[in-house]
Amino acid sequence: MKGKLLALASIVAGVAMIPTVSAKTLTDLSTDITGDNKVYTVNSNEVTINEILTITDDVTIDLKGHTLKFTGVDHFIQISGAHTLTITDSGSNGTIKSEDYGIVATQDATVNVQGGIIDSVRSALSSNNTTGKGNFTISNGTLTTQKGPAIYMPAQGKLNISGGTINGGIALRMGDVNISGGTINATTGELDEPKDNYSWSGRVFFADALYVLAGSYTQGDDNSVKLNITGGTFNSENGKGSAIAIYDLGKVEQEATVSISGNAVLKTNATERNAYDVLSLKDIGVTAPAEGYGEKSGKTTTAISGGTFIGGLEDQYIPEGMVLGTDGKLVTPKTEETSSTEAKAEEKNPNTADAIIYSIIAVVISALGLTFAFKKLHN
């Protein structure tokens, strides 16, 4: 049969209809259109697609506990233009399973993951530096990539994460990133050595839960990266990576600003890394940089005001007046003056247990006094 996605083509043409397509391409999807809202529900246990599924409109796919399976290389979902693809799951363990990429966003498209599972060989969510911006929002669900990173952003765009689980890590070259929740786990699969792969222009499989390849290339007149982390848990348990790492490659000028605060938790079990690191070419073992690399480094600004850093944090990133506790939390240590003030306050205000005891004694004394007076009155 025709091979391309006739169902979504009907939406582009403005025609509301139930799609009829090859069973090997798209099976048993129903279309429910109300105004500008297009909702597709997966109704078969497993729907197999052997094409690129191209979306050029605002669309919601409800997995409904079923599986949308893409077979073969270069077969995945691609959303293009200033539109939003929303993934939900009104059932349980609904899955988009792909033997290649999961979902690719181009030309300022947005992918909004509100539920379900995206299980792919290559990145579950990704954009492309040559095809415009790609934006991603994750509030729930699970992304799992066999050959990390699970999210790859080589282009400008927005990444907002407030929940969900990401297995395979996040790789950025630029973008505006806000993370307030969720769990990000570094890949435990195939890994690339940073010193041997720092100049590769595509996806690299580094050991960190989140890593920025800073100063690698540009996009238009803005290649900045802004990383604002107020929550979420970042785990690197492969023994080689940081929880968050900024690789300061310095081939092109790039402003990178990093802010970590609130309830963010960064964990690593690597003995040669910290929970948070900014790494130069020298730090990763590069002695003879490739042409142009390292010439425009030093553009990363880090501001840390809170969080937990299990695995260590360099002194230069610890805020003035704070220390890293044994549990990895940033805390304000008690001074002699603070301890003296607390001691005086305790003297003036006995603790609750003491107060209760004093009250009981007072009641007993009062009762004894009344009893004595009563006996004396009747003698």
TORVOBA-66059 format. One record per atom (N, C-alpha, C): x, y, z. Coordinates in pm, whole numbers, plus 50000, padded with zeros to 5 digits. Example, Ala and Ser with C-alpha at 12.3 -4.5 7.8 and 13.67 -1.06 7.14 Angstrom:
513194943150780
512304955050780
513204967050780
512854977550708
513674989450714
512905000350787
REM end
This chain:
500844988150000
500005000050000
500875012450000
500285024050020
500965036749994
502175039050083
502195034150204
503415034850286
503465046850376
503085058750332
503155070650417
501935071350506
501945080550599
500875080950698
499665088250642
498725080650583
497555086850523
496665093150627
496625087250747
495745092650851
496115106950885
497405109650910
497805123150945
497815132150823
497995126450706
497885134350584
496475139850568
495475131950613
494105136650604
493875148750694
494575149250808
494455160850896
495045173150829
496225171550770
496885182650703
495975188350595
495245179350525
494345183750419
493065189550476
492875188550607
491695194350670
490485185350664
490675172450638
489565163250626
489525154150747
488405153650817
488265144750932
487745131450884
488535120750901
488115107750852
488825096850932
488255084950934
488925073650997
489925068050897
491205066850934
492225062850838
492105048350795
492395045750670
492455032250617
493815030650551
494695022850613
496055021450561
496485006850572
497635003950519
498154990350521
498334985550664
497984972950689
498124967250822
499574966850866
500504966150770
501914965850804
502454979850833
501704989950797
502155003550818
501495009950939
500195008850949
499465014851061
498145007451075
497935001151188
496764992451205
495854997251316
494574998151285
493544999751388
493715012051475
494055023451412
494035036151485
492695042851461
492135048851564
490905056551547
491225071251564
490495079651494
490725093951498
489535100951563
489815109251663
488765116851730
489155131451721
488455139051638
488815153051615
487715162051667
488095171051758
487165180951810
487795194551792
487285202451702
487885215451672
489295213651620
490265219951686
491655218851644
492405207851718
491685199651796
492345189351877
492255175851808
493425170251772
493455157251705
494025146851800
493235136651829
493655126351923
493605112751855
494735105851854
494815092351799
494995082451913
494205071951912
494285061852016
494735048651957
495755042452018
496235029451973
495335018852034
494615011451949
493605002051998
494014987451986
495074984451913
495554970651902
496704968552001
496914956152041
497984953252136
499334957652082
499574955351952
500834959551891
500574964051748
500944976651720
500814982151586
502224983851530
502484977451416
503824977751356
503854987351239
504884996051238
505055005951131
506455004451074
506555003450942
507865002250879
508165014150789
507765025850836
508005038450766
508375049250867
508825060950816
508875072850901
507455078150914
506995080251035
505685085851058
505855100951075
505455108650975
505665123050974
504415130351020
504575139251117
503465146851173
503725161651149
502755168451094
502885182751066
501665190351117
501185186651234
500055193351296
500115190651446
499225196851523
499135194251666
498385181151686
499055171251742
498505157851752
498785151851890
497825144351943
498015136552064
497905121752030
498855113852076
498785099352061
498605093252200
497465086652220
497205079452345
497555064852321
498575060152389
499025046352369
498055036152428
497305040152525
496235031852584
496735018052627
497965017452676
498495004852724
499014995752615
499025000452490
499444992252377
500814996652324
501294989952222
502624992552169
502564997252024
503275008151998
503485013351862
504915009951827
505095000451734
506424994951709
506934999051571
508155004951571
508805008951445
509944999251417
509924993051299
510934983151265
511884988751159
513144984951169
514134988751069
514785002151097
515885004751028
516635017151042
515905028550973
516005040651032
515375052750978
513845052250980
513285044251065
511825043851082
511505048351224
510885060051236
510595065951366
509535076651346
509195083851454
508255095051445
509035107951426
508605116051332
509205129251312
508095139751310
508215149751398
507275160951396
507995173351348
507365180651256
508005192251193
507105204451202
507725216251204
506995228751209
506625232451351
506005243951368
505665249051501
504425242051555
504535229051575
503425220851622
503875212451743
502885206751811
503175198951930
502625184851917
503485175151944
503065161151954
503055157552101
501905153352151
501755149552291
501585134452300
502385128252388
502285113852410
501675111552547
500555103952550
499905100552675
499665085452679
499235080652794
498925066452807
497785064952907
496575062952856
495425061052944
495345046852997
496245038252949
496315024652999
497535022953088
498215011653076
499395008753157
500505003053069
501695008653081
502875004153006
502725005452855
501945015252811
501895018152667
503265022352619
503685017352501
505075018952459
505195022852312
506115032152285
506615034452150
507965027552145
508085017352063
509315009452057
509925010951918
511205014551914
511845017151785
513215010551776
513505005251657
514824999451631
515815010251586
515395022851588
516255034051554
515985045151655
515795057551608
515415068451698
513965066551744
513605073851850
512235073651897
511415084351828
511575097051874
510875108551814
511895119451786
511835124951664
512735135651623
511905148351600
512325159551661
511625172351646
512455181751560
511865187551457
512555196751367
511735209251343
512385219751295
511715232251253
510835238051363
511375238351487
510715244251603
509515236151653
509485223351627
508425214651678
508665211551825
507595207051892
507645203752034
507115189752058
507805182252144
507325169152188
507025170252337
505805166552374
505345167552512
505025153452562
505875148152649
505675134552701
504985135452836
503745130752841
502955130952963
502725117053022
503185106952951
503015093352999
503515083452896
503485070752933
503925060252843
505435058052847
505885049052762
507295045252752
507775047352610
508955053552595
509615054252465
510905046252478
510965035152406
512085025752416
512725024752278
513955029852265
514595030552134
516035025952140
516575022252022
517995018752014
518835031352024
518515041351940
519185054251949
518285063752028
518625076552032
517975085952124
516445085552117
515825084752234
514365084652242
513785097852194
514425108952231
514035122352185
515265129352132
515155135652015
516315142751960
515885153451862
516805162851840
516645173051737
517855172051644
517965181751552
519065181551456
519525195751430
520825198051436
521365211551423
521105217751287
520865209651184
520685214951047
519215216551010
518285212951100
516865213551065
516055222051162
516685232151222
515955241151309
515835236251452
515085243651531
514965240751673
514115228251700
514355222351816
513505211551865
513285213652013
512055212152059
511685214852198
511075202352263
511355200452392
510885188552461
510415191952602
509285186152639
508735187552774
508405173652826
508945170252943
508685157153003
508145159253143
506925154553168
506325155653301
506045142053362
506085131553278
505815118053327
506315108153221
506235095453252
506645085453155
508105081353171
508545072453080
509895067053085
510525067252946
511755072552938
512535072052815
513705062752838
513895053052749
514995043552763
515685041852629
516985043952627
517775042552505
518895032452527
519025023252433
520065012952444
521445018752420
521545027652323
522815034352291
522615049152315
522905053352440
522605066952487
523185077652398
522825090052419
521945095352524
520465093752490
519625093452594
518195092052571
517605104852513
518165116452551
517765129352491
519015135652433
518935139352305
520075145852238
519595158952177
520195170152224
519825183452175
521065190352118
521315188851988
522435195751925
522035209451870
520745213051884
520225225451828
519605233851939
519355246651907
518635255052001
517245249552023
516675252752136
515345247852171
515205248052320
514055243752368
513775243452511
513575229152557
514165226152671
513995213252736
513505215752877
512305211052909
511715212653041
511375198853098
511935195753213
511685182753276
511195185153418
510005180053449
509455181353584
509145167853646
509265157053569
508985143753620
509425133253521
509105120753552
509465109753464
510845104053492
511195093653416
512485086953430
513175086453294
514445090153292
515215090553168
516415081453184
516435070553109
517515060753117
518405061952993
519655066153016
520575068052904
521235081652906
520735090652991
521345103753004
520855113952905
521355126152920
520995137552835
522275143852782
522325146252651
523465153052589
522995165852522
523695176952551
523325190052498
524525196352428
524245203552321
525255212352262
524845226952276
523565229252293
523025242752317
521585241352362
520955252452400
519555251952437
519265258452571
517985259852599
517475265852723
516825254652804
517455250852916
517065238752988
516635242153129
515475237053169
514965238553304
514545224853357
515175220553466
514865207553524
514485209553671
513265205553706
512775207353842
512405194153908
512445183253833
512075170253888
512475159053794
512055146953830
512385135353748
513695128853789
513975117453726
515205109953751
515925107853619
517195111853615
518015110553494
519165101153526
519175089653459
520205079553482
521155078853363
522455079553392
523465078153287
523375064253226
523835063153103
523835050153038
524755040353111
524385027853111
525235017353164
525655007953051
525365012252928
525715004252812
527025008652749
527065008652617
528265012252542
528705026552574
530005028652595
530535041752630
531655045852536
531745058852509
532865064552432
533815071552529
535105070752500
536095078152578
536075092752533
535845102252626
535815116452587
537065121052513
538245116552554
539475121252491
539615116752346
538885106152309
538955101052172
537785105452086
536755111252147
535525114152073
535015128452090
535785137052157
535315150652185
535045158752058
535725155751947
535585163551824
534545157851727
533925146651765
532885140851680
531655149951683
531075152651567
529995162651559
528615156751583
528505143751596
527205137551620
527025133251763
526205123051782
525965117951918
527215110851969
527535113352095
528605106052161
528035099852288
528565088452325
528025081052438
528945082952559
528755094052630
529575096852747
528905091152872
529675090652980
529265083353100
528455091553200
528165104153168
527515113253261
525985112353249
525295116053357
523835116253352
523345127753265
524015139153273
523755150453184
525095156553146
525325158553016
526585164452974
526365174452862
527165185152870
527115196052772
528425196052694
528315195352562
529485196352474
529605210952434
530225218752521
530235233352507
531305237852408
530925247352322
531885253052228
532215243952112
531265235252074
531545225851965
531115231251829
529915237451822
529535244251698
528385253951722
527955260551616
526995271351628
525685267751559
524705276651579
523445275951505
522905290151495
522975296051377
522555309851359
523405319151444
522755328851507
523485338651587
523395335651738
522855324151775
522735320851917
523005306051938
524135303151999
524435289252033
524595287552184
524025296852260
524195296652405
523505284552467
523975280652586
523315270352663
523055275752803
521805274352847
521395278952979
520805267053053
521465263453162
521075251553237
520635255853377
519335254453404
518765258553533
518185246153601
518825241853709
518415229553776
517985232853918
516715230553948
516175233354082
515705220654152
515745209454083
515295196754139
515695185354049
515175173754078
515505161854001
516705154454058
516845141854020
517955133454064
518755128953943
520075131053949
520985127753839
521945116753888
521845105053828
522635093553872
523625089053765
524895088253803
525885081753717
526515070453799
526135058153763
526555046553842
527385036853759
528025041953654
528855033353569
530345034153606
530655041753712
532025042653760
532935051553680
532395058953581
533255066953494
532805081453477
531555084353502
531045097553470
530685106053590
530485118953564
529935128253662
528415127453654
527745132253757
526295133553747
525975144053640
526665155453648
526555165953545
527955170353508
528245170553378
529575174553330
529445184553216
530245195153224
530355204853115
531725202653050
531725198452926
532985196452853
533305209552780
534315216552828
534685229752775
535615227652654
535015225652536
535775221852417
536405233752346
535725245352349
536325257852303
536725258752158
535985252152069
536275253951925
535645266751874
534435269751924
533745282251890
533355289052020
533095302052013
532645309152133
531225304952166
531035301852293
529705297952339
529555301352487
528525309152517
528235312552656
527435301152719
527955295852828
527265285252901
527055289653045
525815290153088
525515293853227
524815282253295
525305278853414
524775267553489
524345272353627
523115269453664
522595272853796
522025260153859
522495256753980
522005245054051
521565249454190
520345245954228
519805250454357
518715240954404
518065244854511
516885237654558
517155223454599
516325214154549
516385200154590
517095191254489
517895196954403
518615188854305
519545179054375
519595166754325
520465156454381
521365151154270
522675152454289
523665147854191
524495136754255
524535125054189
525255113554246
526185107354143
527395103954186
528305096154104
529075086454191
529415074854133
530275065354205
531655064654141
531965074254052
533285074553988
534305080654082
535425074154100
536445079054193
537255090554135
537265092054004
538055102653940
537195114153891
535945114453929
535045125253893
534345130454017
533765142454004
532905148154107
531455147254061
530555150354153
529145150454116
528885160754007
529555172254017
529475182653913
530885186353871
531125186753739
532455189953687
532355198953565
533305208353555
533575215453430
534955210753386
535025204353270
536225197253229
536865203553105
538145206653114
538895211652999
539385199852916
539945202852800
540525192252718
541635184952795
542415192552869
543495186552948
542925177153054
541815181153115
541205172953219
540775159153167
540385158453039
539915145652984
541045138052914
542265143352924
543415136152873
543845139452732
543365150752678
543755154852542
545055162952552
546115158152488
547405165052492
547695172652363
547105168452253
547285175152123
545915177352062
545225188452097
543845190752051
543735191451899
542575187251848
542275188651706
542235203551672
542365206651544
542475220451499
541315228951551
541655240151615
540665249551665
540155246751804
540265234651851
539725231151982
540605236852094
539935242052197
540635247552313
541045262052297
540755267952181
541175281852156
540205292052213
538945288052239
537935297552288
537225291752410
538025286552500
537465280352620
537235290652730
536715286152842
536545294752960
535305303252959
534255299052889
533035306952879
531895301252964
532225292353056
531195286253140
531125293253275
529925297453314
529675303753443
528805294653527
529255291653649
528525282553737
528095289753864
526825288153900
526305293554026
525555282554099
526075278554213
525445268054294
525045273954428
523775272254465
523295277754592
522605267354678
522505255254629
521855244754706
521955231454634
521395221054697
521425207954636
522255198054715
522265185654666
523035174854727
524005169354623
525275167854663
526335163854570
527065151754627
526585139954593
527185127654643
528255123254544
529505123254592
530625120354504
531595131954497
531235142954566
532155154154576
531805166254492
532345177654534
532165190454465
533405198854490
533995203954384
535205212054400
534905224554483
535905228754562
535735240054652
535295252754579
535785254454455
535455266754382
533955268154354
533195257354363
531755257954335
530915258354463
531545256754579
530805257054704
530565271554745
529315275454767
529015289354801
529735293954927
530075306654930
530725312455047
529845310655170
530455306455280
529725304755403
529055291255417
529235282455317
528625269155323
529715258555312
529375246455354
530295235155341
529505223355287
530235213455234
529615201255186
529605191255300
528405187855346
528285178555458
528665164355419
528785155755518
529145141755492
528085134555410
526855139655412
525785133555333
525685139755194
526625148955162
526625155055030
525795167655018
525115171555126
524275183455122
525085195955153
524755206855085
525355219755116
524665225455239
525455228655341
524885233555466
525705245455515
525085253355604
525775264355671
526265259455805
527565259055829
528085253655955
527755262656072
527655256856193
527405264556314
528695271156359
528625283956393
529785291156447
529715290956598
530805295156666
530825295856813
529755305456863
529595316556789
528605326556828
527195320756819
526935312956710
525625306756693
525345296756804
526365288556839
526205278556944
525935285157078
526635296357108
526435303557234
525035309257243
524565315057132
523215320857127
522165310157151
522355298257087
521395287357104
521395282357248
522595282057312
522685277257450
521925286557544
522095299857522
521385309557606
519885308557587
519475306657463
518045305357435
517485293057503
518275282357511
517825270057575
517685272057725
518595280457783
518495283257926
517215290757959
516865300257870
515655308257892
514395300357863
514485290857774
513315283257732
513595268357749
513305262857865
513545248557887
512775240457784
513315228857756
512665220757652
511305215657699
510595209657606
509215205657631
509105195557745
510025186057749
509985175757854
510125182057992
511085191558005
511275198358133
510035206358171
509455212858074
508275221058100
507125212458153
506965200558098
505895191458141
506125187158286
507375183958318
507705179558454
507415190758554
507845203158519
507585214458608
506095216458629
505295214658526
503845216458536
503235206158630
503695193658617
503165182858703
503485185758849
504735189758877
505145192959014
504285204159071
504035214458989
503245225859035
501825221559072
501255212558989
499895207659014
499845199759144
500855191059164
500905182859286
501025191659410
501925201659407
502115210659520
500835218259550
500175222559442
498925229959460
497865221159525
497785208559480
496785199359534
497055196359681
498325194559718
498685192059856
498335203959944
498545215959892
498235228059967
496755229259995
495935225959894
494485226659911
494005216360012
494605204260006
494215193460099
494515197460243
495715203260265
496135207360398
495195218260453
494825227860368
493925238660410
492565233160445
492055223460370
490745217760396
490695210460532
491755202760561
491805195460688
491845205060805
492605215560789
492765225360897
491455232360926
490655234660821
489385241460833
488385233160915
488465220060905
487475211160972
488015205061098
489115209561149
489675204361274
489135212461393
REM end
